[in-house]
């Protein structure tokens, strides 16, 4: 399964991408997390849906300095294009 997750709020400049990276690696998920120009963060992740849902629960909390306003999730079939989880730039 693939989840495309967009997180809004105070999620840039607070270590949010690194927080998501660590959790995704711990959960053995693949994909990426990146900042978007509008101040939100995009997470594209592939794995078992129940494991992705665990990551989403962590994403709702974030690191201590973050404030999560909204999370939008779009579910798709896996495309199997990732071999690891990475942090990308803009």
Protein Blocks (a to p, Z undefined) as FASTA:
>chain_A
ZZddddedjfehnlmmmmmmmmmmmnopacdddddfkopacdddeddfklmmmmmmmmmn
opmkbccfbdcddddddehlafbdcdddZZ
